[in-house]
């Protein structure tokens, strides 16, 4: 297990996949990245992505995240590891005036993603393409792998977490919460006595 910047733990296999994908961008291996963007024709880079999958059942996720990574990095010279979950990343979709939940297209896209019973690969591709077009950071690739591997785990509640991260404003720190007004404090004192 590897810890990310926010203290979230990602699996070693998802971190290893991300490191390998980042090395393709760093080393300007555009041929391998182009191959990963062609998911219908399996070649060496596809099988390399599958090597990182710890189980047979997780292979599709590793392969598809490699595809999404390659889509995002098309024409880029520096790797982007991303941050946050997909819901947090989708808050960055849009223009300066309409970003995240204020952007109707982004809101519809996230609603389609989080309401899907099966992993919504086509909508995820669209979200990554929108982030790329807006020149915004993608989600953490390692976390995306782990989240998608837990998609059907009802206790993990991945779609709910993504929807909440997109639609809810970021939590404020306790220090930022306003102090109760003197009237509110007096009212509270009267009700307790």
N, C-alpha and C positions, 0 to 999 in steps of 0.2 A: 504494500500500500504506500502511496505517495501523497504527501500533503500539498495542497495548492495554497495560493496566497491568502485565501479567506479561511484557512483552516479546514477546508473540505478535503476528504480523503478520496483519492482516485486509485484505481487498481494499477499495479505495476505493468500489467499487459497493455492497458490503454495508454499509459504514459510512454511505454516503449514504442507503441505504434505511432504516437504523436511525434516522438523524437525522430523516428525513421522518416516519417513524412516531411518533417521540417528539414531534415538533412537533404532530401531531394531538392527542395527549394534553395537551400543554402548552397548546394553544390551545382545549381543550375542544371539539374537533370530534367530538362523539359520533356524529353522523350518518355521517361517513366511517368511523369505527371500527365502527359497526353494519353498514355495507355490507360491510366486510372480513370480518365474521363470517358473511356469507352467501355462501359460495364458489360456489354453484350459479348465482347471478344476477350476472353481470359488469356492474359499473357503473364510473363514473369512478375511484373509489379503487383498484379492481383494476388498471385500466390504468395508473394512476400507479405502482403497485408494480412493474409489468412494465417501466416505463421504465428502472428502475435495473439491470435485467438486461443484462449485456454481450453475451450471446448468446441465441439462440433456444432452445438446449438447456437453459439455466438458468432459463428463465421460470417453470416450475412451482415451483422452489425459492423464488424471490422471492415469488411469489403465496402459496404455502403458509406461508412464514415470516411474511408480513404477516397472514395469517389467525391464526396462533398468537399473534402479538403482540397482535392485537385481542382474542383470547380472554382472554389474561392480563390485559390492561388494562381489561376491562369494569368500569365503575363506578369506576375509579381517576382521581384528579385530577392525579397526578404521574407522569411517565414513569419507567420502570425499565429501565436499559440492560442489567442483568444482568452476570454474570461467570462465567468458566470455561466448560468444555464441558458437554454434556448429562449426562455421567456425574457430573461434580462437582456439578451442580445437583441431580441425583437423590439424591445423598447427603443433601440437605436435606429430602427428603420423609419425612413421618411425624410422630410425636408426640415429646415430650421423652424418653420411655422407649424408644421403638423408632424410630430414625431411620436412613435410608439402608439399608445392607446388613442391619441388624438388623430392619428392617421387611419382613415377608414379601411384602406387596403391592408395595412399591417394588422389591424384588429380582426378583420375577416380571416386573414391567413392564420393567425394564432388560434382563433376560435375553431377553424377547421382542423388544425393540428391537435389541439387538446381534446377535441370531441371524438377523435378517431379511436376505434377499438384496436385496430392493427397499427403497426408503426407506419406513419404516413410519409413514405419516402419521397413521393412527388412534391408534397407540400414543404417538406424539409429542404429539398433542393431549391424550391422557390424562395424560401426564407434566406438560405445561404446566398443565392444569387442577388436578392434584394440588398442584403448587407454589403455584398461586394460592390453593387452599383451605387450604393450610398456612401461608399468608402468608410464603412464602419467596422469595428472589431467583430469577429465572429464569436460564437460561444466557445468556451474551453473545449477543445477537441477531445481531450481525455475524458472530461466530464460527460460530453455528449455520448461517447462510447458507453460509459458506465450507466448513464441514464437510460439509453435505449436498450441496454441489456436487462434493465429492471422495468421496462415498459409495462409488462403484464403482471408485475408483482403489485397486488392491491395494497400491500402495506407501504410500499415505496411511494405510491401516489405521484409518479413522475408527471403525468399530464396536469394534475392539479397544481403541483409546484410550479410548472411552467406558466400556467394560466395566472396563478397568483403573482408570480414575479413580473408578468407583463402588465396585468391590469391594476395591481395595487401600487400605490406610491411607495418609494423606498422608505423603510422604517426610520423614524427619527430617533436620535439618541435621547436618553432620559434627560441629559443636561439641556437639551434644546427645547424640552416641553415648557410651555409657559407656566409661570407661577400662578396659583389661583388668585383671583382678584380679592380685594378685601371684602367685597359683598358676598362672594362665594364662600370665603372662609367664615364670615359671620353666619351665613345660612347653615353651613355645615356644623358650626358650634351649637346653633340653636336646636338642630335636629338631634344632636347627640346628648343634649342635657335634658 
